[in-house]
């Protein structure tokens, strides 16, 4: 499964996801690698991808990832990040 790390996030983008240190980055990569079959994890990954592309101004790609979110209630709660 794709994650934000497949799209070379900038330092500023990583900070937006609260990934400030290499330890933070390593921990989230480990969780993603271990748990991508979990629906909650998939939703988190797709949310982050949607947010990444929204920050980059790519509305179509952002919507594509937001639409992949299984738990729609999660999306309405998290959309406040905008």
C-alpha positions in Angstrom: 0.0 0.0 0.0 1.2 3.5 -0.8 2.0 5.9 2.0 3.1 9.5 2.1 6.7 8.2 2.0 6.2 7.1 -1.5 5.7 10.8 -2.5 8.9 12.2 -1.0 7.3 14.5 1.7 9.2 17.6 2.5 10.4 18.4 6.0 7.5 20.8 6.4 5.0 18.2 5.3 6.4 15.7 7.7 6.1 18.2 10.5 2.4 18.7 9.5 2.0 15.0 10.2 3.8 15.4 13.5 6.8 13.4 12.2 9.5 15.6 13.6 12.4 13.2 14.2 13.8 10.2 12.5 12.5 8.1 15.3 9.0 9.3 14.6 9.4 8.5 11.0 10.8 5.0 11.7 8.0 4.2 14.1 5.2 5.2 11.7 6.9 3.3 8.8 7.1 0.2 11.1 3.4 0.5 12.0 2.5 0.9 8.3 4.6 -2.1 7.3 3.2 -4.3 10.0 -0.5 -3.3 9.9 -1.6 -2.4 6.4 -4.3 -5.1 6.3 -6.0 -3.4 9.2 -8.9 -1.2 8.0 -8.2 1.6 10.5 -4.5 1.7 9.4 -5.6 1.8 5.7 -8.0 4.7 6.6 -5.2 6.6 8.3 -2.8 6.1 5.4 -5.4 7.2 2.9 -6.3 10.2 5.0 -2.7 11.2 5.2 -2.3 10.8 1.5 -5.4 12.9 0.9 -4.2 15.6 3.2 -0.7 15.5 1.6 -2.2 16.1 -1.9 -4.6 18.8 -0.6 -1.6 20.6 0.9 0.1 20.4 -2.4 -2.9 21.8 -4.2 -3.8 18.6 -6.1 -7.5 18.5 -5.3 -8.3 15.5 -7.7 -5.6 13.3 -6.2 -6.7 14.4 -2.7 -10.3 13.4 -3.3 -9.2 10.1 -4.8 -7.5 9.1 -1.5 -10.3 10.6 0.7 -12.8 8.5 -1.2 -10.9 5.3 -0.3 -11.5 5.8 3.4 -13.7 3.0 4.6 -14.9 4.6 7.9 -16.6 7.7 6.6 -17.2 9.0 10.2 -13.4 9.2 10.6 -13.3 11.5 7.5 -15.8 13.9 8.9 -14.0 14.1 12.2 -10.5 14.5 10.7 -11.5 16.9 7.9 -11.2 19.7 10.5 -7.4 19.6 9.9 -8.1 21.8 6.9 
